[in-house]
Amino acid sequence: MYKSIKVEDVVRVPPPRFGEPLTDVVEDVLKHGYEYKGGVIGGYEGLVDRDVGVVLAITDVESIEDGRLIPNDGASYHKTVFNAIVFKPELHEILDCEVVDVVEFGAFVRFGPLDGLVHVSQITDDYISYDEKRAALLGKTTNKVIEVGNRVRARVVAVSTSPDGQKEGKINLTMRQPNLGRFEWIAEEKEKKKKGKDAKPDKSEEGK
């Protein structure tokens, strides 16, 4: 789910940038950050937070307070309020995804800026085998196929975010529910239901 959030933080402005417009410097630090004493100051864009999800973009800076100085540190520190666009998959949320990799134990799918896994046991009710040469998962009875590039609809069943702020968290999804799976499968099921309804006799006509 995409959201717009408001964040308050203290931004460190390094001395070499004192001559630049403050708003430009603060926005740049918030977006890209900079290296300082072996670490990185700022740089929200691309950050993964356990609570808010992936920070996609800093959209605007609302306010910047006057800076404060700290002894033995030439930088100025400014309390800042800014807005950001974030993406966080919610438990049970239904997502439209693209298959980006297929392995023996399942299919990796991409949605927004993140990847997730549909385990082989969560693809269909059919027995699934892996075709290594084709890099595809095949249904034994239904002949359903999952390959790279397929568009699929899946439901989130588990979310765990990496604690170090990187994109290596685990997101598990399922396609073993009605109206989930490859877009072609969903369309076929809808067509079958439609034909089944059309084939049923109109009860209002019975007994005439």
Buried (B, 14 or more C-beta within 10 A) or exposed (E): EEEEBEBEEEBBBBEEBEEEEBEEBBBBBBBBBBEEEEEEBBBBBBBBBEEBBBBBBBEEBEEBEEBEEEEEEEBBBBBBBBBBBBBBBEEEBEBEBBBEEBEEEBBBBBBBBBBBBBBBEBBBEBEBEBEEEEEBBBBEEEEBBBBEEBEBBBBBBEBEBEEEBEEEBEBBBBBBEEEBBBEEBBEEBEEEEEEEEEEEEEEEEEEE
